């Protein structure tokens, strides 16, 4: 009775591990496909509407300025 329980437990652990690994690979593939799809859609939108690209670049520059604007690069006194 105990040997059968241990065998079933070990079998369940192996099956669970393999299922988890397969699920992780499936999720990574899905993320990669969606990332590619969104990149294609972004390039298509920028191709169809070139002014959007300029707007996005200006927005990212403003965001960088806002993040870097708080840096104090002056030398300390003393």
TINUKE-118646 format. One record per residue: residue number from 1; z, y, x of N, C-alpha, C in turn; residue in three letters. Coordinates in steps of 0.001 Angstrom, whole numbers, padded with zeros to 6 digits, always signed. Last residue first. Example, Ala and Ser with C-alpha at 12.3 -4.5 7.8 and 13.67 -1.06 7.14 Angstrom:
2
PT num     npz     npy     npx    capz    capy    capx     cpz     cpy     cpx residu
PT   2 +007080 -002250 +012850 +007140 -001060 +013670 +007870 +000030 +012900    SER
PT   1 +007800 -005690 +013190 +007800 -004500 +012300 +007800 -003300 +013200    ALA
This chain:
78
PT num     npz     npy     npx    capz    capy    capx     cpz     cpy     cpx residu
PT  78 -000775 +072983 +032478 +000247 +072657 +033439 -000202 +071807 +034491    UNK
PT  77 -002430 +071818 +029571 -001824 +072890 +030352 -000855 +072326 +031361    UNK
PT  76 -005252 +069554 +029524 -003879 +069923 +029180 -003367 +071031 +030087    UNK
PT  75 -008605 +070445 +028704 -007641 +069963 +029679 -006234 +070387 +029264    UNK
PT  74 -010231 +069395 +025636 -009772 +070405 +026582 -008733 +069800 +027523    UNK
PT  73 -011138 +067786 +023633 -011569 +067459 +024985 -011101 +068472 +026015    UNK
PT  72 -010098 +066412 +020865 -009710 +067579 +021666 -010020 +067251 +023114    UNK
PT  71 -011804 +065469 +017946 -011453 +065167 +019327 -011133 +066458 +020079    UNK
PT  70 -012748 +066095 +015495 -011304 +066152 +015663 -010862 +065861 +017090    UNK
PT  69 -015472 +065657 +015475 -014992 +067029 +015470 -013506 +067143 +015717    UNK
PT  68 -016314 +063079 +015136 -016097 +063533 +016506 -015516 +064941 +016568    UNK
PT  67 -016561 +062949 +012341 -015667 +062016 +013035 -015332 +062508 +014435    UNK
PT  66 -018419 +064985 +011871 -017111 +065052 +011223 -016113 +064150 +011935    UNK
PT  65 -020594 +064069 +013329 -019952 +065329 +013697 -018555 +065432 +013117    UNK
PT  64 -021187 +061739 +011880 -020770 +061637 +013279 -020070 +062913 +013734    UNK
PT  63 -021954 +062897 +009442 -020806 +061993 +009473 -020276 +061857 +010902    UNK
PT  62 -024216 +064274 +010223 -023066 +065031 +009710 -021801 +064184 +009753    UNK
PT  61 -025834 +062108 +010905 -025443 +063093 +011925 -024225 +063884 +011493    UNK
PT  60 -026143 +060877 +008427 -025427 +060146 +009474 -024994 +061088 +010599    UNK
PT  59 -027573 +062909 +007109 -026258 +062506 +006607 -025461 +061766 +007683    UNK
PT  58 -029933 +062943 +008568 -029077 +064136 +008539 -027670 +063788 +008089    UNK
PT  57 -030870 +060368 +007947 -030556 +060723 +009331 -029651 +061945 +009395    UNK
PT  56 -031260 +060591 +005175 -030286 +059621 +005690 -029894 +059946 +007126    UNK
PT  55 -033259 +062569 +005097 -031981 +062818 +004440 -030906 +061883 +004990    UNK
PT  54 -035328 +061203 +006410 -034793 +062437 +006984 -033417 +062752 +006395    UNK
PT  53 -035701 +059161 +004560 -035313 +058840 +005931 -034697 +060057 +006609    UNK
PT  52 -036561 +060514 +002291 -035269 +059810 +002258 -034778 +059490 +003668    UNK
PT  51 -039104 +061344 +002890 -038051 +062358 +002905 -036668 +061722 +002828    UNK
PT  50 -040736 +059090 +002537 -040354 +059494 +003898 -039241 +060542 +003939    UNK
PT  49 -040896 +056707 +000469 -040329 +058054 +000343 -039858 +058524 +001717    UNK
PT  48 -042078 +054350 +001375 -042577 +054981 +000155 -042121 +056426 +000015    UNK
PT  47 -040604 +053845 +003675 -042056 +053942 +003770 -042622 +054673 +002552    UNK
PT  46 -038045 +053700 +002688 -038342 +054758 +003648 -039849 +054921 +003828    UNK
PT  45 -038378 +051414 +001076 -038043 +052706 +000467 -038355 +053865 +001407    UNK
PT  44 -038908 +049509 +003078 -039913 +049787 +002045 -039640 +051131 +001376    UNK
PT  43 -036525 +049513 +004525 -037755 +049943 +005182 -038838 +050276 +004171    UNK
PT  42 -034850 +048538 +002474 -034594 +049859 +003056 -035854 +050390 +003736    UNK
PT  41 -035927 +046002 +002063 -035951 +046975 +000975 -035731 +048393 +001491    UNK
PT  40 -035375 +044850 +004555 -036760 +044989 +004105 -036852 +046033 +002998    UNK
PT  39 -032556 +044949 +004489 -033290 +045661 +005531 -034742 +045878 +005142    UNK
PT  38 -032036 +043259 +002325 -031677 +044669 +002213 -032374 +045502 +003285    UNK
PT  37 -032998 +040846 +003494 -033602 +041381 +002278 -033286 +042866 +002119    UNK
PT  36 -031238 +040465 +005654 -032662 +040642 +005891 -033333 +041304 +004686    UNK
PT  35 -028872 +040141 +004191 -028968 +041229 +005164 -030436 +041518 +005467    UNK
PT  34 -029494 +037829 +002747 -029282 +039088 +002028 -029376 +040274 +002972    UNK
PT  33 -029696 +036013 +004886 -030843 +036258 +004018 -030683 +037579 +003278    UNK
PT  32 -027080 +036118 +005956 -028244 +036476 +006765 -029462 +036797 +005923    UNK
PT  31 -025596 +035181 +003770 -025357 +036538 +004283 -026548 +036998 +005118    UNK
PT  30 -026633 +032571 +003612 -026791 +033508 +002503 -026596 +034944 +002951    UNK
PT  29 -025768 +031543 +006088 -027198 +031634 +005783 -027444 +032620 +004651    UNK
PT  28 -023007 +031661 +005735 -023618 +032457 +006796 -025117 +032610 +006566    UNK
PT  27 -022748 +029829 +003595 -022383 +031231 +003412 -022999 +032119 +004484    UNK
PT  26 -023579 +027466 +004869 -024317 +027980 +003712 -024011 +029457 +003496    UNK
PT  25 -021553 +027209 +006803 -022942 +027416 +007218 -023781 +027973 +006079    UNK
PT  24 -019347 +026816 +005085 -019374 +027967 +005991 -020798 +028253 +006460    UNK
PT  23 -020066 +024395 +003878 -019931 +025594 +003054 -019985 +026857 +003924    UNK
PT  22 -019928 +022685 +006107 -021208 +022898 +005413 -021161 +024162 +004557    UNK
PT  21 -017171 +022887 +006654 -018150 +023304 +007661 -019497 +023580 +007000    UNK
PT  20 -016127 +021832 +004255 -015812 +023193 +004667 -016804 +023722 +005692    UNK
PT  19 -017101 +019195 +004353 -017500 +020084 +003255 -017240 +021550 +003610    UNK
PT  18 -015728 +018304 +006630 -017195 +018361 +006625 -017711 +019273 +005510    UNK
PT  17 -013067 +018524 +005676 -013503 +019253 +006863 -015021 +019398 +006887    UNK
PT  16 -013114 +016766 +003491 -012806 +018174 +003296 -013261 +019024 +004464    UNK
PT  15 -013641 +014327 +004796 -014584 +014852 +003812 -014352 +016354 +003580    UNK
PT  14 -011303 +014128 +006351 -012619 +014179 +006999 -013645 +014768 +006046    UNK
PT  13 -009324 +014056 +004335 -009315 +015108 +005353 -010679 +015257 +006019    UNK
PT  12 -010032 +011732 +002942 -010067 +013026 +002262 -010088 +014179 +003263    UNK
PT  11 -009556 +009852 +004947 -010904 +010007 +004402 -011040 +011353 +003700    UNK
PT  10 -006797 +010136 +005228 -007673 +010457 +006354 -009111 +010672 +005885    UNK
PT   9 -006024 +009256 +002638 -005668 +010587 +003110 -006585 +011022 +004257    UNK
PT   8 -006951 +006630 +002650 -007490 +007592 +001674 -007217 +009028 +002113    UNK
PT   7 -005353 +005612 +004729 -006807 +005570 +004829 -007458 +006573 +003869    UNK
PT   6 -002807 +005982 +003670 -003161 +006676 +004906 -004678 +006724 +005057    UNK
PT   5 -003021 +004258 +001458 -002755 +005682 +001251 -003149 +006490 +002483    UNK
PT   4 -003385 +001810 +002748 -004439 +002329 +001864 -004259 +003831 +001630    UNK
PT   3 -000959 +001558 +004047 -002179 +001636 +004844 -003323 +002203 +004004    UNK
PT   2 +000810 +001296 +001899 +000909 +002466 +002751 -000365 +002640 +003574    UNK
PT   1 +000000 -001191 +000825 +000000 +000000 +000000 +000000 +001256 +000870    UNK
